[in-house]
Amino acid sequence: QPGGHEVGTGSGITQADVDQTMEELYETMAQYVSQSGLSDKISLSQGSGYVFISFDDTVFFSGDSYELRDEGKVVLDEVSQIISEVSSSIDEIRVLGHTAQAVPGQVNNVTADRFLASNRATVVTIYLQEKDIIDPARLVSVGYGEWRPVSSNDTSAGRAENRRVELIVTGLDLDDEAGDNITQYYTMRESTGTSANP
């Protein structure tokens, strides 16, 4: 593959193995959240082929900062260790940064809002990448700003829920003829006539 990134598994792994591994990821994360007393700051859910982890922004950051707090590094160290155990079954880890409206009903300064969300997602992504738990091509950071709220911005409690960092850990779909996300990227790129310059 262009860029020298791992594509597919080549290790005899089956879809049943991937599905079981994703279940184990969810269960291990749930155990960690419960045992660490962070259930009020970290929420988990799972769907078909993915685990969704949502962190209250105060786990990692203070105020309007995107500097990772020492306590947040400890949490990411644990999360990294858990993810590393299942990395061969992971297609992609998306790190999503979200903010809240600073003043209810008033749109934030677009530049500050987007940069804060993007920078927070990027800082978490870099930290994960530096842990060398997965091919860096499988790490993606996205900053949504205030535009994907999960609660009303009318109350301080609602705004606190909206300020968050999320990880979506997607398992490989070995039955997808289009391939994993890296293969799909290069396929789309090549189909437009854009050459891959590795």
C-alpha positions as CSV (number, residue, x, y, z in Angstrom):
1,Q,0.0,0.0,0.0
2,P,1.3,3.6,-0.7
3,G,2.8,5.1,2.4
4,G,3.8,1.7,3.7
5,H,0.8,1.4,6.1
6,E,-0.6,-1.9,7.2
7,V,-3.7,-2.8,5.3
8,G,-5.9,-5.7,6.3
9,T,-4.5,-8.2,8.8
10,G,-2.6,-10.9,7.0
11,S,-2.5,-12.7,10.4
12,G,-5.3,-15.2,9.9
13,I,-7.7,-13.2,12.0
14,T,-11.4,-13.8,11.4
15,Q,-14.4,-11.5,11.7
16,A,-15.5,-13.5,14.8
17,D,-12.1,-12.8,16.3
18,V,-12.5,-9.0,15.6
19,D,-16.0,-9.0,17.1
20,Q,-14.9,-10.8,20.2
21,T,-11.9,-8.5,20.6
22,M,-14.2,-5.4,20.3
23,E,-16.5,-6.9,23.0
24,E,-13.4,-7.4,25.2
25,L,-12.4,-3.8,24.6
26,Y,-15.8,-2.6,25.8
27,E,-15.8,-4.9,28.9
28,T,-12.2,-4.0,29.9
29,M,-12.9,-0.2,29.4
30,A,-16.1,-0.6,31.5
31,Q,-14.1,-2.3,34.3
32,Y,-11.5,0.4,34.2
33,V,-14.0,3.2,34.4
34,S,-15.8,1.5,37.3
35,Q,-12.7,0.7,39.3
36,S,-11.1,4.1,38.8
37,G,-14.2,5.9,40.0
38,L,-14.6,7.8,36.8
39,S,-18.1,6.8,35.8
40,D,-19.3,10.4,36.3
41,K,-16.6,11.6,33.8
42,I,-16.4,8.8,31.3
43,S,-19.3,7.1,29.5
44,L,-19.2,4.1,27.3
45,S,-21.4,2.5,24.7
46,Q,-20.9,0.0,22.0
47,G,-22.5,-0.7,18.6
48,S,-22.0,-3.2,15.8
49,G,-18.3,-3.1,15.3
50,Y,-17.4,-0.1,17.4
51,V,-16.8,1.1,21.0
52,F,-17.7,4.7,21.8
53,I,-15.9,6.4,24.7
54,S,-16.9,9.9,25.8
55,F,-14.7,11.9,28.3
56,D,-15.9,14.9,30.1
57,D,-13.5,17.7,29.0
58,T,-12.3,18.2,32.6
59,V,-10.7,14.7,32.4
60,F,-8.0,16.1,30.1
61,F,-8.2,19.9,30.1
62,S,-8.7,23.0,32.2
63,G,-10.9,25.9,31.2
64,D,-10.3,26.9,27.6
65,S,-6.9,25.2,27.5
66,Y,-5.8,22.5,25.1
67,E,-2.8,21.6,27.3
68,L,-3.2,18.0,28.5
69,R,-3.5,17.9,32.3
70,D,-1.2,15.4,34.2
71,E,-4.4,13.6,35.5
72,G,-5.5,13.3,31.9
73,K,-2.3,11.7,30.9
74,V,-2.8,9.0,33.5
75,V,-6.2,8.2,32.1
76,L,-4.8,8.1,28.6
77,D,-2.0,5.8,29.7
78,E,-4.6,3.3,31.0
79,V,-6.8,3.7,27.9
80,S,-3.7,3.3,25.6
81,Q,-2.8,0.1,27.4
82,I,-6.3,-1.3,27.0
83,I,-6.4,-0.4,23.3
84,S,-2.9,-1.8,22.7
85,E,-4.2,-5.3,23.7
86,V,-6.7,-5.3,20.8
87,S,-4.9,-3.1,18.2
88,S,-4.6,-5.8,15.6
89,S,-8.5,-5.8,15.3
90,I,-8.9,-2.0,15.1
91,D,-9.6,-0.3,11.8
92,E,-9.6,3.2,13.1
93,I,-9.6,5.4,16.2
94,R,-11.4,8.7,15.7
95,V,-10.7,11.4,18.4
96,L,-13.5,14.0,18.4
97,G,-13.2,17.4,20.1
98,H,-16.4,19.2,21.2
99,T,-17.1,22.6,22.9
100,A,-20.2,24.3,24.2
101,Q,-21.7,27.7,23.6
102,A,-20.0,30.1,26.1
103,V,-23.2,32.2,26.2
104,P,-26.5,30.4,25.7
105,G,-28.1,31.1,22.4
106,Q,-25.0,33.0,21.1
107,V,-22.7,31.4,18.6
108,N,-19.0,31.2,19.8
109,N,-16.3,33.0,18.0
110,V,-15.9,30.6,15.1
111,T,-12.1,30.7,14.9
112,A,-11.6,30.2,18.7
113,D,-14.3,27.5,18.9
114,R,-13.0,25.4,16.0
115,F,-9.4,25.7,17.0
116,L,-10.1,24.8,20.6
117,A,-12.0,21.7,19.6
118,S,-9.5,20.7,16.9
119,N,-6.5,21.3,19.1
120,R,-8.0,19.2,22.0
121,A,-8.7,16.3,19.6
122,T,-5.2,16.7,18.1
123,V,-3.5,16.7,21.5
124,V,-5.2,13.5,22.5
125,T,-4.4,12.0,19.1
126,I,-0.7,12.9,19.4
127,Y,-0.6,11.4,22.9
128,L,-2.1,8.1,21.7
129,Q,0.3,8.1,18.7
130,E,3.3,8.6,20.9
131,K,2.2,5.5,22.8
132,D,2.8,3.5,19.6
133,I,-0.4,1.4,20.1
134,I,-1.5,1.4,16.5
135,D,-0.4,2.4,13.0
136,P,-0.6,6.3,13.0
137,A,-2.6,6.1,9.7
138,R,-5.4,4.6,11.8
139,L,-5.6,7.6,14.1
140,V,-7.9,10.5,13.1
141,S,-8.6,13.8,14.9
142,V,-11.7,15.9,14.3
143,G,-12.8,19.2,15.9
144,Y,-16.5,19.7,15.8
145,G,-16.6,22.8,18.0
146,E,-20.1,23.6,19.4
147,W,-21.9,22.0,16.4
148,R,-22.7,18.5,17.7
149,P,-24.2,19.1,21.2
150,V,-25.6,16.3,23.3
151,S,-27.5,18.6,25.7
152,S,-29.0,22.0,25.8
153,N,-26.5,24.9,26.1
154,D,-29.1,26.8,28.2
155,T,-27.8,25.5,31.5
156,S,-24.3,25.1,32.9
157,A,-24.9,21.3,33.4
158,G,-25.9,21.1,29.7
159,R,-22.8,23.0,28.6
160,A,-20.6,20.8,30.7
161,E,-22.1,17.7,28.9
162,N,-21.4,19.3,25.6
163,R,-17.7,20.0,26.4
164,R,-16.2,16.6,25.8
165,V,-13.6,14.5,23.9
166,E,-14.8,11.3,22.4
167,L,-13.1,8.2,21.0
168,I,-14.8,6.0,18.4
169,V,-12.8,2.8,18.2
170,T,-13.9,0.9,15.1
171,G,-13.1,-2.8,14.5
172,L,-12.0,-4.2,11.2
173,D,-14.8,-5.3,8.9
174,L,-13.2,-8.2,7.1
175,D,-16.4,-8.8,5.1
176,D,-16.3,-5.3,3.6
177,E,-15.2,-5.7,0.0
178,A,-14.1,-2.1,-0.1
179,G,-11.4,-2.9,2.6
180,D,-10.4,-1.1,5.7
181,N,-10.4,2.7,6.0
182,I,-6.9,3.0,4.8
183,T,-7.6,0.9,1.7
184,Q,-10.8,2.9,1.1
185,Y,-8.9,6.2,1.3
186,Y,-6.4,5.1,-1.4
187,T,-9.2,3.6,-3.5
188,M,-11.1,6.9,-3.5
189,R,-8.0,8.9,-4.1
190,E,-7.0,6.7,-7.1
191,S,-10.5,6.7,-8.6
192,T,-10.3,10.5,-8.9
193,G,-7.1,10.2,-11.0
194,T,-5.0,11.5,-8.1
195,S,-1.7,9.6,-8.0
196,A,-0.4,8.4,-4.7
197,N,3.0,9.9,-4.0
198,P,4.3,7.8,-1.1
